Amino acid sequence: MTVPTFTLSDNTTIPAIGYGTGTKWYGGPSDQVSAGVATAIEAGFIHLDGAEMYKNEAGLGAGAKLSDPNERKKFYITTKVADGAVDIPKALDESLRKLGTSYVDLYLLHSPFLPEGVTIESAWEQLVAAQAAGKVRSIGVSNFRVEDLEKLAKASAVKPVVNQIEFSPYLQNQTPGIFKYAKAHNITLEAYSPLGPLAAQAKAAAGTELPLTPVLKRLADKYNRTPGQILLRWTYQNGVLPITTSEKLDRLKQALDIFSFELEQAEVDEISDVGATHTFRQYWTNKFFSDNERL
């Protein structure tokens, strides 16, 4: 199946689902990461999402054979500059070296929590310069709040095309108002941890059924899909690009199969409504504390 695309505000296109090399592959041995990426490619993924912080860019590059120009052009590659980076041009060059490519399709500031003396405005201008130099095609951010995006809007004529955030029915706004702000300003949201409700249920006390669990089961039975596919489809139908991962070929194929069916709008709304009654945040818990907020 051909993966659909989103059109970003800079008029480039991005595959509508991505394979992530964080979480499962964070800091993993290069050969294991490479094998995982190769499995994702076998399943049909062409959008591969990495980061300096994941400490496995070399494995991503090897798995996709990015040093081969004929292979490189088949893929959409994202990486992110670590929030501790002071010299972003140097960090980008090192990421490109590890990936084995002369450019990435999308380069993100991993978070707004930068070293002392580095502002998000100055960091952003370094990404703008990297784009002008041809080392990155598109630029964006990750884990940014409304107030952070407002700072960039005031400081630069170039706006981020993407904000990658933790997003699921149990965390519909990683930070207050971020979903509506992104939509209003034509910033595409990407979702990491889109399967949060499954992780939440797995961590729940024995005998405890969380609010969405029966809803997901009912819809999975109706569409002959898995609860994970229902969650990924809900993400996509909300105009958000899911980033997912697995080492299992069958699950990766299932993730790509979400474009072969469609939830009714009432079902999308039901997932949102029920999801909003519970909060589950997996990352940045030392920075973000707000409860779930309905889309």
C-alpha positions, 0 to 999 in steps of 0.5 A: 500500500502507498503511504499517504503524505502530509503537505508541510507549510514549506510546501514539501511533503512528508509520509503520514506515518514514521518509524521511530528509533527512540524508546525501544532502540534508545542507545542500542547497539548499532547492529541491533538498531540497523536490523530493526530499521531494516525490518521496518523498511521490509515492512514498507516504512520510508519515513525514519525518525531519529535523534542525536539524543537516541545515540543510535544514528549510525545504526539508523544510517546503516540499516537504511544504507543511506551512504548509497545515494540510490538508497538515500533518495528512497527515504524521508529522514528526520533527526533532532539536535539534542537540547544540550547542544551549544554548537548546532552546526557542529552537532548537525555535521556529526549527525550527518556523518553518523547517518552517512548522508549529506542532508536530512529531510527534517531537522528538529530542535529536540526541546525548548530546554536549552543550555544556559546562555542559549535562547530558542531564538538563537538556536532556531536561527542556526537551523534556518542557516542550516536549511539555507546551506542545503544540509536540511530540507525542512526545519521544526521543533519537538516538545515546544509549548505555545509560549515557545512557538510564539517566541519563534513567530516574533523572532523569525520569518521562518516558522517550524513546519513540525512540532513533534510531541507526546500525543495520544487519547490520554494526552491530547495536549502535551502542554495547554492549548498546543493542539489548537495552536498548531492547527491555527498556525499550520504547524503539523503535529507529529505524535510520539507514543501514540499507543500510550493507552496500551502502555497505560493499561499494561502498567495498571494494577491487576484487575483495573480496566482503564476507560479506553480499553473496552472502547478500543476492543469494541472498535478493533472487533468491528473493523477486524483490526488491533487496538493499536491500529485503532489508536494510530488511525485515530491519530491520523484522522485528527491530522496528526502524524504518528511515529511508532516502533516495533521490532516485529515485522507483523506489527510494523505491517499492521501499522502501515495498514491503518490507511486501509480503513476509516473510523466514523467521526462519531468513533473518533470523537468517542475515543477523544471524549473517553480518553480525556477522562484519564491522563497518562504521560510517559515522557518529560514528566519533570517538565510538564505536569498538566492534566489531559485536555480535550482536543 
